[in-house]
Amino acid sequence: MQEINNIIDKISDNSLKSSDLIEFSETLFDKINQGEIQASKDDVQWFQTYGFILKKLEIFEEGNPDDMKGSDWRSYIDDFSKLRSLAADMEDKNLIENVVWHVQDISLFDIKNLELYKEYVYFRTRNHLEKLKTLTRL
């Protein structure tokens, strides 16, 4: 699946955007439905989640951190539990702080270190892509 290599290349040259991951999740969903790859809806939801957390970083880097400090995740991802799990891991790794979950449909957290946060997102995304590459060889 060439789309996997395209995303890996963008990670390698530090040019990956959230829109790339959202588009990839849609393409992956289509490829699963067409039987071209033996991935799952779970994989699609993870790439939606990676796209969402990368979008938070992009907005923060644009100088508008309050625009997405309290952002509605529903337009980006289907599975809130994946976002919650990923945020918990990022909080444990000291990448984010001030995480709040009591507001329905809103994800609240502050990014502590932009570069480490981005490296984390890229690392998780690349590892997941490598897993998918093995599925395309079946």
Residue pairs with C-beta under 8 A, 6 or more apart in sequence:
1 31
1 36
1 37
1 132
1 133
1 136
3 24
3 27
3 28
4 129
4 132
4 133
4 136
6 20
7 16
7 20
7 21
7 24
7 125
7 129
8 126
8 129
10 16
10 17
10 20
11 122
11 125
11 126
16 54
16 122
16 125
17 54
17 58
18 51
18 52
18 54
18 55
18 58
19 51
20 51
21 47
21 48
21 50
21 51
21 54
21 125
22 47
22 48
22 51
22 76
24 47
24 51
25 44
25 45
25 47
25 48
25 51
28 37
28 39
28 43
28 44
28 47
28 132
29 41
29 44
31 37
31 39
32 38
32 39
32 40
32 41
32 43
32 44
37 132
37 135
37 136
38 135
38 138
39 132
39 135
43 128
43 132
44 78
45 77
45 78
45 79
45 82
46 82
46 128
47 125
47 128
48 76
48 77
48 78
48 79
48 82
49 76
49 77
49 79
49 82
49 83
49 86
50 121
50 124
50 125
50 128
51 76
51 77
52 73
52 76
52 77
52 83
52 107
53 83
53 86
53 87
53 90
53 121
54 118
54 121
55 68
55 76
56 68
56 71
56 107
56 111
57 111
57 114
57 117
57 118
57 121
59 65
59 67
59 68
60 68
60 111
60 114
61 114
65 110
65 111
69 108
69 109
69 110
70 103
70 106
70 107
70 108
71 106
71 107
72 105
72 106
72 107
73 80
73 83
73 105
73 106
73 107
74 105
77 83
83 107
84 101
86 124
87 96
87 99
87 107
87 109
88 99
90 96
90 109
90 117
90 120
91 97
91 99
91 109
93 120
94 112
95 111
95 112
95 113
95 116
95 117
95 120
96 109
96 110
96 111
96 112
96 117
97 109
97 110
97 112
98 108
98 109
98 110
99 108
99 109
100 108
100 109
101 108
111 117
